[in-house]
Amino acid sequence: MNLIKTLDIVFSKRSNYLLPSILIFIALVGSLFNDYALVFLLIGAYLFTVSIYGKKVLIAGSIITFLAVPSSISIEIRTLIQVFNFLLLFYLFIEKYGLEFHKYPRVPVIVSVFIGVFISIILLSSLFSEYRTEGIVQLFRTIAFFILVYLYYSVVDSKDIKQIFSGSLFVIGFVYFIFLFYQLFLFDYNMIEMAITGLDVEKNTYINKNAIGIVFLIVICLSLIEYLFRKDLLRYIYLIFFVLFFIGIILTTSRAAILSNFVAISIIFLYKYRWKFVYTFLVIIVTSLLIIFNTPLYDSLSTLFRFENLLSGRDFIWNVTSELISDNSFWGYGPAATKFYVYKSLPYLIGTPQEMWIASKYDLVDYGFAHNFYLFMFTDLGFPGLLISISLPFVYFKTLLRKNINNSPKINNEYRVLFFALGVAFFVRGLFEWANMLSYGQILYDLPFWLIIVLLLHLTFKEEIDEQKIF
């Protein structure tokens, strides 16, 4: 009876995102293997499921296509998708609220002020920069991105948001997993070769592993929470998801991604098992280290994860960054302009191993040269940018810890620990990666993080959002 009940839940109207997600997933995976032959299948499946399930699929489909179709496939197709999705969300917004401004959902003050200050800093830094045109481009893209975030915030109903956002991100996670497994297949299942000549290249054939890592972080934590706290048979499906996505994050060989997942998973386990987890964790770590460092396995892992150089050249970049900051610390060099000053403040002689390593990365990175979110904000936007980067964790956790009038939490404990674990992981990851939070509106990098913010706002400010008062 339990199995029958579970199948009924999976295929009932309560899970009506499942069928369209599967169809879109098949079409996207197919297009990876056969150029664009299955794009028409994607469009057909999308329109067919929209005709059956309506607005939910439109919103989920926009998220999936935003994140699963990078410019490396086709700049023209990606631009077309972005324009279409913007128009679609704007149409859904007007359909829901019309032009009655007093009905528009308000944004919590702490978030709206943060976004307003961030945009103002970009504008001011651009005005003081020698590369004003570059700064204005980043300004308008950032504004467009936050309009997109507001559209998602507004058009999704609070009762549907967890289903739509989590379902979309799970589909994206599976797309990325298939890509990684296909890459492994192309390299004859040689992870070391794939890491060195495949994914370790910044502009690879499909998508940057930095973007892959942030999605895997979210879906791994979601899967783990559902497995640990559900009581029905679906928990074992989530366990399978957790294992697959965890394999995926290992395949990226991104140490920042693996570290952030390790941090988040540890927080979740610590909440669930308390001191039992601590003792078990210590035993596993000590045993694993003894086994690894006393067997030939160490050589393979050392090559794969580059133990001999844990910072992977970031120490060279951070030395350059410190020189740049000392030369211009107040307004910074301007949005996306730091790269143009690297060789003017280079503390290494031309031709040295450090300079040659920096040169190898110079043409691969348009901006975000610091490889650290906080230093990236500091070098581009100066001291105000540093304050913005430091205040983002405050805004996130302040929203998470918001309570009702009776001093009770706004969301249940399981989701509170999920958001807390994700938040800590995001900001720890920022020590080693520049993107995925405030990357001047790069949808592929920033959208997953801001979808989590939108979900968090719906759960903590649900009553105010439902009242539909203008912000």
C-alpha positions in Angstrom: 0.0 0.0 0.0 2.8 2.4 0.8 4.4 1.9 -2.7 1.0 2.5 -4.4 0.5 5.6 -2.3 3.9 6.9 -3.2 3.4 6.4 -6.9 0.0 8.1 -6.6 1.7 11.2 -5.1 4.4 11.3 -7.7 2.0 11.2 -10.7 -0.8 13.1 -9.1 -1.7 16.8 -9.8 0.2 17.7 -6.6 3.4 16.9 -8.5 2.4 18.3 -11.9 5.8 19.8 -12.5 7.3 16.3 -12.8 6.2 15.4 -16.4 7.2 18.7 -18.0 10.5 18.6 -16.1 11.3 15.1 -17.4 10.4 16.1 -21.0 12.4 19.3 -20.9 15.3 17.4 -19.3 15.3 14.7 -22.1 15.3 17.4 -24.8 18.2 19.4 -23.2 20.3 16.3 -22.7 19.6 15.2 -26.3 20.8 18.6 -27.6 24.1 18.1 -25.8 24.9 15.0 -27.9 23.4 16.1 -31.3 24.1 19.8 -31.6 20.7 21.5 -32.0 18.7 18.7 -33.5 16.5 18.3 -30.5 15.8 22.0 -29.9 12.5 21.6 -31.7 11.7 18.7 -29.4 12.4 21.0 -26.5 10.1 23.7 -27.9 7.4 21.2 -28.7 7.5 19.5 -25.3 7.6 22.9 -23.6 4.5 24.2 -25.4 2.6 20.9 -25.0 3.2 20.8 -21.2 2.3 24.5 -20.9 -1.0 23.9 -22.6 -1.7 21.2 -19.9 -0.2 22.7 -16.8 -0.1 26.4 -17.4 1.9 29.1 -15.6 3.9 26.9 -13.3 5.6 25.3 -16.3 6.3 28.7 -17.9 8.1 29.9 -14.8 10.0 26.6 -14.3 10.9 26.5 -18.0 12.3 30.0 -17.9 14.6 29.0 -15.0 15.7 25.9 -16.7 16.5 27.6 -20.1 18.3 30.5 -18.3 20.7 28.0 -16.6 20.9 25.2 -19.1 21.6 27.1 -22.3 24.9 29.0 -21.9 26.5 31.3 -24.5 29.0 28.5 -25.3 26.3 26.7 -27.1 25.2 29.7 -29.1 25.3 33.4 -28.3 22.3 34.0 -30.6 20.2 31.2 -29.1 21.0 32.3 -25.5 20.1 36.0 -26.3 16.9 34.9 -27.9 16.0 32.8 -24.8 16.8 35.6 -22.4 14.7 38.1 -24.3 11.8 35.6 -24.6 12.0 34.7 -20.9 12.0 38.4 -19.8 9.0 39.1 -22.0 7.2 36.0 -20.7 7.8 37.0 -17.1 6.8 40.6 -17.7 3.6 39.3 -19.4 2.8 37.1 -16.4 3.4 40.0 -14.1 1.1 42.4 -16.0 -1.5 39.6 -16.3 -1.4 39.1 -12.5 -1.2 42.7 -11.3 -2.1 44.9 -14.3 -1.0 48.6 -14.0 -2.4 49.0 -10.5 0.8 49.9 -8.7 -0.6 49.7 -5.3 -1.0 45.9 -5.8 2.6 45.2 -6.6 4.3 43.1 -4.0 6.6 45.0 -1.8 10.3 44.1 -1.3 11.4 43.9 2.4 13.2 47.1 3.3 16.4 45.4 4.2 16.7 43.8 0.8 15.5 46.8 -1.3 17.9 49.2 0.5 20.8 46.7 0.0 20.0 46.5 -3.8 19.6 50.3 -4.1 22.9 51.0 -2.4 24.7 48.4 -4.5 23.4 49.9 -7.7 24.3 53.4 -6.5 27.9 52.3 -5.7 28.2 50.8 -9.2 27.1 54.1 -10.7 29.5 56.2 -8.5 32.4 53.9 -9.1 31.8 54.0 -12.9 31.8 57.9 -12.8 35.2 57.9 -11.1 36.6 55.2 -13.4 38.7 55.6 -16.6 36.5 52.9 -18.1 33.1 54.5 -17.7 31.5 52.7 -20.7 32.4 49.3 -19.2 31.0 50.5 -15.9 27.7 51.7 -17.4 27.3 48.3 -19.2 27.6 46.5 -15.9 25.2 49.0 -14.3 22.5 48.4 -16.8 23.0 44.6 -16.7 22.8 44.6 -12.9 19.6 46.7 -13.0 18.1 44.3 -15.6 19.1 41.3 -13.4 17.4 42.7 -10.3 14.3 43.4 -12.4 14.3 39.7 -13.4 14.7 38.7 -9.7 11.7 41.0 -8.8 9.6 39.4 -11.6 10.3 35.9 -10.1 9.5 37.3 -6.7 6.2 38.7 -7.9 4.8 36.1 -10.3 5.3 33.0 -8.2 2.7 32.3 -5.6 4.0 31.5 -2.1 2.2 28.1 -2.1 3.9 27.0 -5.3 7.4 28.5 -4.9 9.2 25.6 -3.3 7.8 23.2 -5.9 8.7 25.4 -8.9 12.2 26.5 -7.7 13.4 23.2 -6.3 12.0 21.2 -9.3 13.7 23.5 -11.8 17.0 23.3 -9.9 16.8 19.5 -9.7 16.3 19.4 -13.5 19.3 21.7 -14.0 21.4 19.5 -11.6 20.6 16.4 -13.7 21.5 18.3 -16.9 24.9 19.2 -15.4 25.4 15.7 -14.1 24.8 14.2 -17.6 27.2 16.7 -19.1 29.9 15.8 -16.5 29.4 12.1 -17.0 29.5 12.5 -20.8 32.8 14.4 -20.4 34.2 11.6 -18.3 33.1 9.1 -21.0 35.0 11.2 -23.7 38.1 11.0 -21.6 37.8 7.2 -21.2 36.8 7.6 -17.6 40.1 9.2 -16.7 39.2 11.9 -14.1 42.7 13.2 -13.9 42.9 13.9 -17.7 39.5 15.4 -17.7 40.3 17.7 -14.8 43.6 18.9 -16.5 42.6 19.2 -20.1 38.8 19.5 -19.9 36.9 21.1 -17.0 40.0 22.9 -15.7 39.9 25.2 -18.7 37.8 28.3 -17.9 35.9 28.4 -21.1 35.1 24.8 -21.7 32.7 23.3 -24.3 29.5 23.7 -22.3 29.5 25.5 -19.0 32.0 26.8 -16.5 32.3 24.5 -13.5 31.9 27.6 -11.2 28.3 27.8 -12.4 27.9 24.0 -12.0 29.2 24.1 -8.5 26.6 26.6 -7.1 23.7 24.5 -8.5 25.1 21.3 -7.1 25.5 22.9 -3.7 21.8 23.8 -3.6 20.4 20.5 -4.9 22.7 18.4 -2.7 21.5 20.3 0.4 17.9 20.0 -0.7 18.2 16.3 -1.3 19.9 15.7 2.0 17.3 17.7 4.0 14.4 15.8 2.3 16.1 12.4 2.9 16.9 13.1 6.6 13.5 14.6 7.6 10.9 12.9 5.4 9.1 9.9 6.7 7.7 8.4 3.4 9.3 6.3 0.7 10.2 9.4 -1.3 13.1 9.9 1.0 15.0 7.1 -0.7 14.5 8.8 -4.1 16.1 11.9 -2.6 18.9 9.8 -1.3 19.6 8.6 -4.9 19.5 12.3 -5.9 22.0 13.1 -3.2 24.4 10.4 -4.3 24.3 11.4 -8.0 24.8 15.1 -7.3 27.6 14.4 -4.9 29.3 12.3 -7.5 28.8 15.2 -9.9 30.5 17.7 -7.5 33.4 15.3 -7.2 33.6 15.1 -11.0 34.1 18.9 -11.2 37.3 18.6 -9.1 36.6 22.1 -8.0 38.0 22.4 -4.5 36.0 25.5 -3.7 32.8 23.7 -4.7 33.7 20.6 -2.7 34.7 22.6 0.3 31.5 24.6 0.3 29.4 21.4 0.0 31.5 19.8 2.8 30.7 22.8 5.1 26.9 22.8 4.3 26.6 19.0 4.7 28.5 19.1 8.0 26.1 21.8 9.3 23.0 19.7 8.3 24.4 16.5 9.9 25.4 18.4 13.0 21.9 19.7 13.4 20.4 16.2 12.9 22.8 14.1 14.9 24.5 16.6 17.3 27.5 15.1 19.1 27.1 11.7 17.5 28.0 13.3 14.2 31.1 15.0 15.7 32.5 11.7 17.0 31.7 9.8 13.8 33.1 12.6 11.7 36.4 12.7 13.6 36.8 8.9 13.3 36.1 8.9 9.6 38.5 11.8 8.9 41.4 10.3 10.9 40.9 6.8 9.3 40.6 8.3 5.8 43.8 10.3 6.2 45.7 7.3 7.5 44.5 5.2 4.6 45.2 7.9 2.0 48.6 9.0 3.1 49.9 5.4 3.4 48.7 4.0 0.1 49.3 4.7 -3.6 45.9 6.3 -3.7 47.5 9.5 -2.3 49.4 10.1 -5.6 46.2 9.9 -7.7 44.2 12.2 -5.4 47.1 14.6 -5.1 47.2 14.9 -8.9 43.4 15.1 -9.2 42.8 17.8 -6.5 46.3 19.5 -6.8 47.3 19.0 -3.1 50.8 20.3 -3.9 49.3 23.7 -4.6 46.1 24.1 -2.5 45.6 27.7 -3.5 46.0 26.9 -7.2 47.8 30.2 -8.0 45.3 32.3 -6.1 48.1 33.4 -3.8 49.8 35.0 -6.9 46.5 36.8 -7.8 46.0 37.9 -4.2 49.4 39.5 -4.1 48.6 41.4 -7.3 45.2 42.4 -5.8 46.8 43.7 -2.6 49.0 46.0 -4.8 46.0 47.2 -6.7 44.0 48.0 -3.5 46.9 50.0 -2.0 47.0 52.1 -5.2 43.3 52.8 -5.4 41.3 51.8 -2.4 38.4 54.3 -2.2 36.3 54.1 -5.4 38.2 51.2 -6.9 39.1 50.8 -10.6 35.5 50.7 -11.7 33.0 47.8 -12.5 34.8 45.1 -14.5 37.9 47.4 -14.9 40.4 45.9 -12.5 41.8 43.6 -15.2 43.1 46.5 -17.2 45.4 47.6 -14.3 46.9 44.2 -13.4 50.1 44.7 -15.3 50.5 48.2 -14.0 50.8 46.9 -10.4 52.3 43.5 -11.1 54.7 42.6 -8.2 56.5 40.0 -10.4 59.1 40.3 -13.1 58.0 39.5 -16.7 58.9 35.9 -17.5 58.9 34.6 -13.9 56.7 31.5 -13.1 54.2 33.7 -11.2 53.8 36.2 -14.1 53.5 33.4 -16.6 50.7 31.8 -14.5 48.9 35.1 -14.3 49.3 35.6 -18.0 47.7 32.2 -18.7 44.6 33.3 -16.8 44.5 36.9 -18.0 42.8 36.4 -21.3 40.4 33.8 -19.8 38.8 36.1 -17.3 36.9 39.2 -18.4 36.5 40.3 -14.8 36.5 38.9 -11.3 40.3 38.6 -11.5 40.7 38.5 -7.7 39.2 35.0 -7.5 37.7 36.1 -4.2 34.2 37.7 -3.9 35.2 40.1 -1.2 38.4 41.2 -3.0 36.6 41.4 -6.3 34.2 43.9 -4.8 37.0 45.8 -3.1 39.2 46.2 -6.3 36.3 47.0 -8.6 34.1 49.2 -6.3 36.6 50.3 -3.7 35.9 50.5 0.0 32.1 50.8 -0.5 32.2 47.6 -2.5 34.0 45.9 0.3 31.3 47.1 2.7 28.6 45.7 0.3 30.3 42.3 0.1 30.5 42.1 3.9 26.9 43.3 4.4 25.4 40.7 2.1 25.8 37.9 4.7 24.2 40.2 7.3 21.2 40.8 5.0 20.9 37.1 4.3 21.0 35.9 7.9 18.9 38.8 9.2 16.2 37.7 6.9 16.6 34.1 7.8 16.3 34.7 11.5 13.2 37.0 11.2 10.4 35.9 13.7 6.7 36.3 14.1 5.1 38.8 16.5 4.9 36.0 19.1 8.7 35.5 18.7 8.3 32.1 17.0 10.4 31.3 13.8 8.8 32.2 10.5 9.8 28.8 8.9 10.2 25.3 10.3 13.5 24.2 11.8 14.5 21.9 8.9 14.3 24.7 6.3 16.0 27.1 8.7 19.0 24.8 8.9 18.9 24.3 5.1 19.1 28.1 4.5 21.6 28.5 7.3 23.9 25.8 5.8 23.5 27.2 2.3 24.3 30.7 3.5 27.5 29.7 5.3 28.5 27.6 2.3 27.9 30.6 -0.1 30.0 33.0 1.9 32.8 30.5 2.6 32.9 29.8 -1.1 33.2 33.5 -1.7 36.7 33.3 -0.2 37.9 31.3 -3.2 35.5 32.2 -6.0 34.4 35.7 -7.2 31.1 34.8 -8.8 27.7 33.4 -7.9 26.3 36.3 -5.7 26.9 39.8 -7.2 28.5 39.2 -10.5 27.0 42.3 -12.2 23.9 40.4 -13.2 25.4 37.4 -14.9 22.3 35.2 -15.0 24.2 31.9 -15.3 26.3 32.7 -12.2 24.0 34.7 -9.9 20.4 33.5 -10.6 20.6 30.3 -8.4 21.7 32.3 -5.3 19.0 34.9 -5.8 16.3 32.2 -6.4 17.3 31.1 -2.9 16.9 34.7 -1.6 13.5 34.9 -3.3 12.4 31.6 -1.7 13.6 32.7 1.7 11.7 36.0 1.3 8.5 34.2 0.4 8.8 31.9 3.5 9.7 34.7 5.9 7.6 37.6 4.5 4.7 35.5 3.1 1.9 37.5 4.8 3.3 40.8 3.6 3.8 39.5 0.1 0.3 38.1 -0.1 -1.1 41.5 0.9 0.3 42.9 -2.4 1.4 46.3 -1.2 3.8 48.3 -3.2 7.4 48.6 -1.8 
